[in-house]
Amino acid sequence: MKPQNPQPDFFSQSVREARRFFLDLAPSPDVDLAVVCGGYEDCQADYAIRRVSFPYCSIELVTRGKGLVTLGAEQHELGPGSLFTYGAGVPHRISTDRDTRLGKYFVNFAGSGALSLLTQIAAPPGTCLRISSVPEVQLLFNELIRDGVRGDESSQAICAAMLRCLALRAAAHRSTGDGTGPEPYETYQRCVNHLVANAQRLTSQQQAAAECGVSPEYLSRLFKRHGRQSPYQMLLRLRMNLAAERLLDSDDTIKQVAQDLSYTDPFHFSRTFKATFGVSPSEFRKLR
């Protein structure tokens, strides 16, 4: 299916830059899930959306800037990591801060399974929440745009599958906090990035907290509010993934792999590896 030239009139013109696509503005009511259109918008200072309703379900993700969204009677502050949904019967208004303008992704979709998809991820139309890993969801939005712009005979099926993945990924990274300010979230993201970059040498939550400039207790609260794992669980999984890569890609002994991850007792390392993956390091290596 080739994309049409004219753009839907519900696209705002108050954007500095936009990457948009649309596939099917009138999908069959018999289809389970159909992506209608989507894209990314870098908003101008006068960007403002005011709608009484909307014919499709929609998911929007803010990746930069600040703004406000009103969904029904509820107003929410927007910032990086804000994700909100709307659809038929949900009046909504979206505006940007004039000095720190919004950059946001969106996807509109329809079909008999559209509402159930949002219900499945606990984000029915009219929901505003915060996600804890913007880059992971942003990556899927970029893939969605790439396939949507191509607009060939396989684009609709690929985009519908990508939308399901996007929704599930957003649900997996849903923050459990109230998201009332960017500072705790930004600190959380900085701590996550530090754990990922330094997992090989970090051996404890206490060490990670000290290097991030926060207390271990505060680090735990950040992860409880914005993530789905404790700092210890994330660090352990990262370290075991590094171990698994070494076991597959090198001929180093299990003892050497353990030592490089600062395990002084290779038996403790082996027990931890098995508890994580269900097989011992020696059994795992046989899978090569």
GUKOLDO-520429 format. One record per residue: residue in one letter; x, y, z of N, C-alpha, C in turn. Coordinates in steps of 0.05 Angstrom, whole numbers, plus 5000, padded with zeros to 4 digits. Example, Ala and Ser with C-alpha at 12.3 -4.5 7.8 and 13.67 -1.06 7.14 Angstrom:
BEGIN
A526448865156524649105156526449345156/S525749555142527349795143525850015157/
END
This chain:
BEGIN
M501749765000500050005000501850255000/K501550424980503250664978501950884994/P503451045010502351265025501251475006/Q499051595015497751804999499352065003/N498852254984500352504986499152705006/P496452755006495452945025495652835053/Q495953005073496152925101493452975115/P492752815135490252855149490153135162/D487753245163487553525173487853535204/F488053305218488453315246491453335253/F493253325234496053375239496453675244/S497853745265498354025270500454135251/Q500054385243502054525226504054675243/S503654695269505454855287507754685296/V509354585277511654425284514054525269/R516354505282518854595269519954375251/E519454125258520353895243518453665248/A517953505228516153275232516953045214/R516652805224516952565208514252415212/R512652405192509952285195509452085172/F507651915178506651725157503751675163/F502251585142499651485147499151255127/L497751055137497350805121494450775112/D492550805130489750745123487950905142/L486651115131484951285148482151165152/A481550955138478850835141479150525141/P480450425162480850135163478249985166/S478249735157475849575159475149525188/P472549545195471749485223472149195231/D472649025211473148745218475948685225/V477848865220480648815226481148835256/D482948665266483548665294485048915303/L487148985288488749215296489949325270/A489549585266490649715242491849985250/V494350025242495750275247494750475226/V493650705235492650905217494851095208/C496251205227498451395221500151425246/G502351565243504151605266506451785258/G508251825277510551995270511852125295/Y513452325289514852485309514352775302/E513952945323513553235320515353385338/D516853575327518453765343516754025343/C515554085365513454285366514554575366/Q512954755353513455035355512355145380/A513055395387512155515412509055545413/D507755565390504855605389503355335385/Y504755115388503454855384501154815404/A498854755395496554705412494554535398/I493654325411491654145401489154165419/R486854195408484354205423482254035408/R481553815420479553635406477453555426/V475053535417472853435433472853135435/S473753015413473952725412476052655390/F476352395384478252315364477352045353/P477452005327476351765315478051515319/Y480451545329482251315332483351305361/C484451075369485951065393488751175388/S489951295408492551425404494351385428/I496951345423499051335443501051555436/E501751725455503751935450505951905471/L508451945463510751925481512352185479/V512852315501514552555502517452475506/T519252565489522052505492523752755499/R522652995496524153235504522153455509/G523053655524521453895529519353855551/K517654065553515554065574512954155561/G510754095574508254175565505954095583/L503554115574501254035589499353865571/V498053675583495953535569493553515588/T491153575577488653545592487153325579/L486553115594485052885585482452875600/G480252935587477752965602477953205620/A477553155646477753375666480453385680/E482253205673484853185687487053305671/Q488553495684490853615672493453485682/H495353445665497853315672500253475661/E502353495676504853615666506253405649/L507453495627508853325609511853375610/G513453165608516353185607517352925595/P520052905591521152665580520252415595/G519152225581518151985594515151975598/S513852205593510952215596509652065572/L507851885578506351745557503351775563/F501851845543498951885548497351765524/T494851695531493051575511490451725509/Y489151715486486551835483485151685460/G482551755456480951625435478251745435/A476351595423473551685421472451745449/G471151975451469752035476471652155497/V474152215491476052335510476852605499/P475652825509476553095501479453135511/H481053255494483853285502484953545490/R486853655506488353895497491253845503/I492953915484495853875486497154145480/S498954235497500454485492503354445501/T505054615490507854595496508754845512/D510754805529512055025542513455185520/R513255445520514355615499517355625499/D518555585522521555605524522855335521/T521555125530522654855529520554685513/R520754695487518554595470518654285469/L516254175466515853895465517053765440/G518153525443518753345421517353085429/K515652985411513952745419513352575395/Y513052315401512252115382509252065386/F507951965365505151895367504551665347/V502551515354501451315336498451295340/N496951305318494051285318493251015306/F491350885318490650615309487650555314/A486650355300483850285302483549975300/G481049885300480549595298479149495322/S478049255320476549135342478249085367/G480949055363482649005385484149255396/A483449485385484949725393484549795423/L482049805432481549865460482649655478/S482449405470483449185488486449195490/L487849295469490749325471491449525493/L490049755494490549955515489749855542/T487549705543486749595569488749385579/Q489849235560491749025568494249145581/I495049385573497349515585496549715607/A494049695616492949865637493250165631/A492750225606492850505597490450565578/P487950545588485650605571485650895563/P484250965542484151245533483551435556/G485251645558485051835580487051795602/T489051615597491151555617493651725611/C494951825632497651945629499451815650/L501751715641503551575659506351645652/R508251535667511051575661512451305657/I514151295637515751055632518651105641/S519950885648522650915660524950875641/S524350785616526450745597525550855570/V525851115567524951245542526451135517/P529051095518530451015493529350745482/E528550565499527550305490524950335475/V523150505485520550545471520950725447/Q522750915449523351095427524450935403/L526150735408527150565387524950435371/L522950335385520650205371519050405355/F518750645366517350855351518850915325/N521450925326523050985302522750755282/E522650515291522250285273519450305261/L517450375277514750405267514650615245/I515950845249515951055229517350965203/R519550825206521050725183519350545165/D517950355178516250175162513750305152/G512650505168510350645159510850825135/V513150955135513851125112514250965087/R515350725089515750555066513050495052/G511050435067508350415056507950195035/D509349975036508849765017506849565027/E506549335013504349155019504749015046/S507149015057507548885083507649085106/S507449345101507749545122505649535143/Q503149485135500949485155501349255175/A502049015165502448795183504748835201/I506948945190509348995206508749215227/C507349425219506849645238504849555260/A502949385253501149285274502649115294/A504448945285506048785303507948965319/M509049175307510849355321509249505342/L506749585336505149725356504649555380/R504149295377503749115400506349105417/C508649085403511149075418511549335433/L510949555420511349825432509649845457/A507149765455505349785478506249615501/L507149365495508049185516510649285528/R512449405512514949515522514349745541/A512549915533511750145550510650045576/A508949835576507849735600510049615618/A511949485606514149355621515849565635/H515949805624517650025636515950245648/R513450175655511750375668512850435696/S513050695702513950775728511750745748/T512450655772510450625793510150875810/G511651085803511451335818509351515806/D509051755818507051935809508052115786/G510752115782511852265759511352565761/T511552675786510852955789513253145783/G515453035775517653215768519853065754/P521453195737523453055721525952985737/E526553115760529053075773529452795782/P527552665798528052395806528252205782/Y526652245762526852065738529552095724/E530452345722533052385709535352255725/T535052275752537052145769536951845766/Y534551735765534251445760535551365734/Q534951515712536051445686539151465687/R540151655701543151685703544251445717/C542951345738543851115754543750865737/V541550835722541250595704543550595684/N544050825672546250835652548950765664/H549350855689551850785703552150495708/L549950365716549950075721550649925695/V549350005673549749875648552649905638/A553750145641556450195631558650075648/N558050015674560149925692559449665706/A557749505694556849265707559149065712/Q561149065696563248865699564748915726/R565149155734566749205758565049265782/L562549345779560849395802560049135815/T560349115841559748865855557448895875/S556549135880554449165901552749415895/Q550449415907548649645905549949885920/Q551349825942552650045957554750185940/Q556350025926558450145908557150305886/A555050205874553750345852552550605863/A551250605886550050845897552151055902/A554450975914556551165920557651295895/E557951145874559051255849557051435835/C554451385841552351555829551751795846/G552951815870552552045887549952045902/V548851805907546351785923546751575944/S544951565964545151355984543951095973/P544750865984543450615976540450615980/E539550746001536650746006535150915985/Y536351135977535151305957535151165930/L537351025924537550875899535250665898/S534750525920532650335921529950465916/R529450695928526950835924526550925895/L528751015883528651095854527750855837/F528950625842528350395826525550285831/K524650315856521950225862519950415849/R520550665848518650865836518550845806/H520950825793521050855764521650595749/G522350375763523050135749521449895758/R522249665747520949405754522849215768/Q525349305772527349145785528649315807/S529749175827531349315847534149365834/P535749555845538449595835540049335835/Y539749185857541248925859540448735836/Q537848715831536948525811537948615783/M537848875777538748965751541748915748/L543348985769546148945768546948655765/L545548485780546148195778545548085750/R543248165739542548075712544648175691/L545448425694547448535675550048385677/R550948315702553448175705553247895695/M551047765699550747485689550547485659/N549347685647549347705618552147735607/L553847895620556647925612558047655614/A557547515636558747255639557947065617/A555347065610554346885589555646945563/E556047205556557347275531560247175531/R561647205553564447105555564546805552/L562746665564562746365562562246275534/L560646425519560046345492562246435472/D563346665477565146785457568146745462/S568846625484571646595490572146305501/D574746235502575545985514576546015542/D576046245554576946285582575546085600/T577046005621575845815640573645955656/I571945785668569845895685571046055708/K573345965718574646105740575546385730/Q576646395706577546655695575246845691/V573046745681570646915677569747025704/A569646845724568846925751570647145762/Q573247105759575147295770574947575756/D574447565730574147825715571647975724/L569747835736567347965746567548005776/S570047975787570648025815569347825834/Y568847585824567947365842570447215851/T570947235877573247095888572846795891/D570346715893569646435896568146335870/P569446175853568146085828565745915833/F565545785856563245625862560745805868/H561246025882559146215886558246335859/F560146395842559446495815557646295800/S558446035801556945835787554145805798/R553845815824551145805837549446035828/T550646275828549146515820548346495791/F550146405774549546375745547146185741/K547245955755545145755752542445865763/A542546015785540146135796538846335777/T540546465761539646665742538446535716/F539946345705539246235679538145945679/G538245815702537245545704539145325696/V541545395686543545205680546245305691/S548045115696550745195706552445305683/P554645445690556345555669557445335650/S558145105661559144885644556944785626/E554544755635552344665618551744875597/F551845125605551345345586553345345563/R555845295570557945305550557645075529/K556344865537555944645518553944715496/L552444935500550545025480551845155456/R554445205458555845345436555745175410/
END
